[in-house]
Amino acid sequence: MAKSASTGKKVASSAAKVLKSKTATKAEKAVAASALTQKGSTEKTSAKVASSAGKILKSKTASKEAKSAAASALTQKKK
């Protein structure tokens, strides 16, 4: 059986930085909020947030923190 994923401390810290950022987009903040919600939880990422996370990972302008939160959110996507 696969291990249930949850957001780790490092990613949670990155997600918090994204949420505090004045330059982060709405999509980046939504993905960061989703990643933080999943800290110590078995909650899953919605399809809408997963789609945003995929776009953030492909973005050339997204911050390292935003990409970290996006990657975490994608690993916890509903199957």
C-alpha positions as CSV (number, residue, x, y, z in Angstrom):
1,M,0.0,0.0,0.0
2,A,1.3,3.5,-0.9
3,K,2.3,5.8,1.9
4,S,-0.1,8.8,2.3
5,A,1.7,12.0,1.4
6,S,1.5,15.2,3.4
7,T,3.3,18.5,3.2
8,G,6.6,18.6,5.0
9,K,8.1,21.5,7.1
10,K,10.3,22.8,4.4
11,V,7.5,23.0,1.8
12,A,5.2,24.5,4.4
13,S,7.7,27.2,5.1
14,S,8.0,27.9,1.3
15,A,4.2,28.0,1.0
16,A,3.9,30.5,3.9
17,K,6.4,32.7,2.1
18,V,4.3,32.6,-1.1
19,L,1.2,33.5,0.9
20,K,3.0,36.5,2.4
21,S,4.5,37.6,-0.9
22,K,3.2,40.8,-2.5
23,T,4.2,39.6,-6.0
24,A,2.7,36.1,-6.0
25,T,-0.2,35.5,-8.3
26,K,-3.6,34.4,-7.1
27,A,-2.9,30.9,-8.6
28,E,0.4,30.7,-6.7
29,K,-1.3,31.7,-3.5
30,A,-4.1,29.2,-4.0
31,V,-1.6,26.4,-4.5
32,A,0.4,27.5,-1.5
33,A,-2.7,27.5,0.6
34,S,-3.6,24.0,-0.6
35,A,-0.1,22.8,0.3
36,L,-0.4,24.3,3.8
37,T,-3.8,22.8,4.3
38,Q,-2.3,19.4,3.7
39,K,0.4,19.8,6.4
40,G,-0.1,16.9,8.8
41,S,-3.3,16.0,7.0
42,T,-4.6,13.5,4.5
43,E,-6.5,16.1,2.5
44,K,-6.1,15.8,-1.3
45,T,-5.5,18.5,-3.9
46,S,-8.5,19.4,-6.1
47,A,-8.4,19.1,-9.9
48,K,-8.5,22.9,-10.2
49,V,-5.6,23.5,-7.8
50,A,-3.6,20.7,-9.5
51,S,-4.1,22.3,-12.9
52,S,-2.8,25.6,-11.5
53,A,0.1,23.8,-9.9
54,G,1.1,22.2,-13.2
55,K,1.1,25.7,-14.8
56,I,3.2,27.1,-12.0
57,L,5.8,24.3,-12.5
58,K,6.1,25.1,-16.2
59,S,6.3,28.9,-15.5
60,K,9.6,30.7,-16.1
61,T,8.6,33.5,-13.7
62,A,7.3,31.5,-10.7
63,S,9.5,31.6,-7.6
64,K,11.4,28.6,-6.2
65,E,9.0,28.7,-3.2
66,A,5.9,28.7,-5.5
67,K,7.3,25.8,-7.5
68,S,8.0,23.8,-4.3
69,A,4.5,24.3,-3.0
70,A,3.1,23.4,-6.5
71,A,5.1,20.2,-6.6
72,S,3.9,19.2,-3.1
73,A,0.3,19.9,-4.0
74,L,0.6,17.8,-7.2
75,T,2.0,14.8,-5.3
76,Q,-1.2,14.9,-3.2
77,K,-3.7,15.1,-6.0
78,K,-6.9,13.1,-5.9
79,K,-6.6,10.0,-8.1
